[in-house]
Amino acid sequence: MAVIVLAGTIGAGKSSLTEIISEHLGSEAFYESVDDNEVLPLFYADPKKYAFLLQIYFLNKRFDSIKQALSHKNNVLDRSIYEDSLLFHLNADLGRANETEVKVYDSLLENMLQELPYAANKKRPDLLVHIKISFPKMLERIQRRGRPYEQVEQDPALYDYYKELNTRYEKWFEEYNESPKIQIDGDKYDFIESETAKKQVIQLIENKLLEIN
C-alpha cells in the first residue's frame, strides 16, 4: 500500500504512468485537470496576463488532490503540489508575474504545505516518481498529443519556455526532499509504447517501495 506522486515536464508521460501504476497496484488515480481547464488556453494566448491566475487555479486543484490522496493509503497522482513552485517561478522569471503576485503565491503555497499534514491522514507521499526525458523527446511527445495551444509551430516562443522548463526539473528533483524519490529515464524506458519497458518500470518502482519500506 503506497501513496505515489508523479513528477515531470510537459509530455513526460505522467498521466500514462499514473494509469499503469494504479492498475498494477489496484489503487485510485488522480489526474490533473487539463482538457477541462478553461484558464489554460487563455494562458497560452496571453501568458503575461494569465500566468498568476493559471497557477492559482492549479495550486487549488493540486492541494485538493493531495489532501484526498493522503487521506488514503493507496493512491497515485499524475502531478502534485510539490512541483507547483517550479512552474510558477519559471513564469515569474520570464516576466509573466510581478513581484506582488510572486509574494502572494509564495505565501499561499507555504500556508498550504504547512496545513497539509493536518488536512490529511499522512504527512507525505510514500514515493515520488520523476520521469526524466530529453528535450527532443519532450517536443516529440507534445507534438504527438496534438493540443493546438501547446504547439511550437503556433508559437515559436514556446521552444525556449519548454527548454528551460525541462532543464529546471533536473535541479528540482535533486533538491526535492519531501519524501523518498526515484527517477525514471523516459527515453530509455518508453513505457507508453513498449510492454517490456512498462514491466521494467513497474519493477523499478516496486523495488524502490520494498527498499523504503
Buried (B, 14 or more C-beta within 10 A) or exposed (E): EBBBBBBBBBBBBBBBBBBBBBEBBEBEBBBBBBEEBEBBEBBBEEBEEBBBEBBBBBBEBBBEBBBBBBEBEBBBBBBBBBBBBBBBBBBBEBEBBEEEBBEBBBEBBEEBBEEBEEBBEBEBBBBBBBBBBEBEBBBEBBBEEEBEEBBBEEBEEBEEBBEEBBEBBEEBBEEBEBBBBBBBBBEEBBBBEEEEBBBBBBEBBBEBBEEEE
